[in-house]
Amino acid sequence: MQIVRRLSIRAARPAYALTAGICVAMVICVAMVAAGHAASNMTVEKKEGFQTSVPAALLLDVESDSVLYEKNGDQLVAPASTAKLMTLEYVFNEIKQGRAKLTDEFVISENAWRKGGAPSHGSTMFAAIHSRISLDDLIHGIIIDSANDACIAIAEAMAGNEAEFGAKLTQRAREIGLEKSTFTNATGYSDPNLRVTARELAKLARHIMQTYPEFYPLFSEREFTWNKIRQQNRNPLLAMGIGADGLKTGETTEAGLNLVGSAVQDDLRLIVVVTGARSEKERADEARKMLEWGFHGFEARVLFAEGQTVSEAKVFGGDRSYVPLVGPGTIRLMMPRGGGERLVARLVYTGPVPAPINKGQSIGKLKVWRGENLALEVPLKAADDIGKGSMSHRAMDAATELMIGLFRAGVNRL
């Protein structure tokens, strides 16, 4: 059973942690779950402060993983070539796991040449049919040239064909926490089943930065010369002097013009996602405007210090009735400078949690809403070991759960 508890929190001023007041009064669980889902599924634009003209957008602080702004952040959209970030993540992971090397050579098949090479009149490395190219060069081609022939060659080598590779990408997306996005090919070519969200594109970009720091500098390279052909990086943010150093653009008739970018100023790194822009100018202007608004208007505040109890989860059959929960470290949230905001925080977990429970065991999530938008989602773990309770204690818990189940079943029949 999913349990949701509303928590009472206030954001401390920078560098000062609070003792959080924990509201543990239980409301009828079905109503609380419904309220939690309604809040998390809202796609209403924040009305005050910043607004953007693009259909969907999101601004994320990398360190705290908190959302500064979103507009339709959970709406499924066509990614165009920003889907290549998932292809790159898959390749980076294969290299990290030792299943691929930068010196490996991949063949440009006739399919890769016709569909993604010079005959396609799209983004390409202009690789010759049946030529062999190192994985290192293919990665550069994807990042800087947005090369479709490079993507298809990798897909065919690693999965046999693009459809199978798309399935592998979707499976890998679930492994890294992308719950909604679905991939059907390596390039981002239009497909009715190829869909992502702005939130998950930002999450993917953050994952690439943090998991593969040795590869991230490639996204800031301004040009790539291969086989005597020089091409410029398509990311317009790199030339703006705002600290931008990545990541990827995309464009199709279906998707419009998309961008996943990142920039850093004064040790504050932000990720911006814009989708569905109507022109290159709108895409670049809206991304820059959003980044500058974030850099100038926000500061980090501590919600919970490292090791501080965030809330408690109900235990079933344990020697204690509740287990305290803590975050992975200090929990911070980006807040507007010089002003407060209304925050709504909820603990969400499946419970009651059966004993025994080991310290460090994953239990649930802390979700924080800024107004109607989900601003922060942090995994929580058990702060203590909880052993099995006595026979009488377990019997009492079983009886309690039976009564709750009967009550819930009765409510559902009403």
C-alpha positions, -999 to +999 in steps of 0.1 A: +000+000+000+014+034-009+014+058+020+017+095+018+025+118+047+024+155+045+054+171+062+057+206+076+090+222+066+106+256+062+136+264+041+165+277+062+187+306+052+218+294+034+241+272+054+217+268+083+197+236+089+164+234+106+148+209+129+119+200+108+084+198+123+070+164+112+032+163+108+024+126+112-013+129+115-027+102+092-056+111+069-075+084+051-048+068+030-068+066-002-075+104-001-038+112+006-026+090-022-050+107-046-039+141-035-003+131-039-008+119-074-028+149-084+000+172-072+027+153-089+009+151-123+000+188-125+015+207-155+005+242-146+030+270-154+043+290-125+025+324-130+048+348-111+083+356-119+095+339-151+075+328-181+086+313-214+070+312-249+080+275-256+054+248-250+075+228-225+106+238-205+125+230-172+154+246-153+173+223-129+200+229-103+225+201-107+239+200-072+206+199-053+186+183-081+159+209-074+137+224-101+138+262-103+111+264-131+090+241-151+063+244-177+046+212-187+077+194-175+060+160-174+043+162-208+055+136-233+070+153-263+090+143-294+127+147-286+143+150-321+181+148-318+181+154-280+173+116-279+209+111-289+218+119-253+203+085-245+223+068-272+255+085-258+246+074-222+243+038-234+276+039-252+293+056-222+280+029-199+292+001-223+327+017-222+325+020-184+315-016-180+344-027-202+321-040-230+333-015-255+365+005-261+371+039-278+394+021-303+367-003-314+358+001-351+322+001-364+311-004-400+290+022-418+264-002-434+244+007-465+214+014-443+234+037-420+248+055-451+214+059-469+194+067-438+219+088-419+247+097-443+251+121-472+220+107-492+197+115-462+205+153-464+203+154-426+229+157-398+258+134-408+296+127-406+296+121-443+310+086-436+316+065-467+296+034-472+313+002-458+340+024-441+352+015-406+353+043-380+365+042-344+340+046-316+359+076-304+353+094-337+317+082-338+311+098-303+326+131-314+304+129-346+273+124-325+280+152-300+293+178-323+279+170-357+247+153-345+256+126-369+228+102-377+251+078-396+272+075-365+242+067-343+229+040-367+263+024-370+265+021-332+229+008-330+236-019-356+269-030-340+255-031-304+220-045-310+218-057-346+193-031-357+177+002-345+145-013-332+164-036-309+187-008-299+157+014-291+144-014-268+178-014-251+178+023-247+143+022-230+155-006-207+186+014-198+164+046-193+144+027-167+176+016-149+187+052-144+153+064-133+136+077-164+101+063-159+082+078-188+105+082-217+105+056-245+131+052-272+126+035-306+157+044-325+192+058-320+188+091-338+157+108-327+140+105-361+103+110-357+083+080-345+049+081-327+063+059-299+095+079-293+087+103-265+104+120-236+097+147-210+115+179-202+120+167-167+136+134-178+158+151-204+172+172-176+176+142-154+194+124-182+218+153-187+225+154-149+232+117-149+256+120-178+275+148-161+278+130-127+284+095-140+308+101-169+328+132-160+356+120-183+332+123-213+313+155-204+340+179-217+334+166-252+301+185-252+319+219-250+341+213-281+332+239-307+341+219-338+352+185-351+372+177-381+369+142-395+381+130-429+390+166-437+355+178-431+351+204-403+317+209-387+307+234-359+289+224-327+252+231-331+247+243-295+240+281-297+246+286-260+284+278-263+291+312-280+270+334-257+296+339-229+273+327-202+293+297-190+276+272-212+295+239-219+269+214-232+248+195-242+226+189-273+201+204-298+174+188-319+150+197-346+123+179-366+090+191-381+071+171-355+092+182-325+100+218-334+134+230-321+146+215-288+176+221-266+192+205-236+219+229-223+240+235-192+260+264-179+279+273-147+284+306-130+299+312-096+299+274-088+262+272-096+255+248-124+221+247-141+205+225-168+180+241-191+155+222-213+134+239-240+112+220-264+089+229-293+105+263-302+094+277-335+127+291-346+164+289-338+162+324-324+134+315-300+152+284-289+184+302-281+168+333-266+144+313-243+172+290-231+195+319-223+168+339-206+159+310-184+195+304-174+202+340-166+170+342-145+181+312-126+216+324-120+205+358-108+174+350-089+180+319-068+201+307-039+205+273-021+188+267+012+190+237+035+159+218+042+175+189+062+211+186+074+231+154+066+218+126+089+188+146+101+156+127+104+132+137+076+102+116+087+093+081+099+077+052+081+053+027+097+068-007+104+050-041+103+061-068+127+091-050+141+104-044+176+097-007+169+066+007+153+083+033+132+117+036+114+134+071+111+143+081+075+172+102+063+183+115+030+215+106+011+232+137+025+223+174+031+190+181+014+189+215-003+164+234-024+169+264-046+148+293-035+142+328-048+167+353-033+153+375-006+119+360-003+100+330+009+079+305-010+051+282+000+064+247+000+044+214+003+064+183+013+052+147+013+068+115+023+058+087-001+065+051+005+050+016+002+041+004+037+039-005+064+075-017+059+080-053+069+107-060+095+135-067+097+148-035+082+185-028+077+201+006+082+206+022+048+177+003+032+158+023+007+123+031+020+106+059+000+110+094-013+107+130-001+087+150-026+086+188-023+063+210-044+068+247-051+033+259-056+018+233-081+051+221-095+073+193-082+105+210-072+125+183-055+124+145-052+149+128-029+153+091-020+151+082+017+166+054+036+163+038+070+184+055+097+184+025+120+182-013+121+147-026+130+145-062+142+115-085+142+091-079+171+076-104+195+049-129+184+022-108+202+035-076+185+034-092+151-001-105+157-013-070+168+002-055+136-015-082+115-048-074+131-044-037+126-036-042+089-066-065+085-089-038+099-074-011+077-078-034+047-114-041+055-120-004+060-104+005+028-124-021+009-156-007+024-147+028+013-140+016-022-174+000-024-192+033-015 
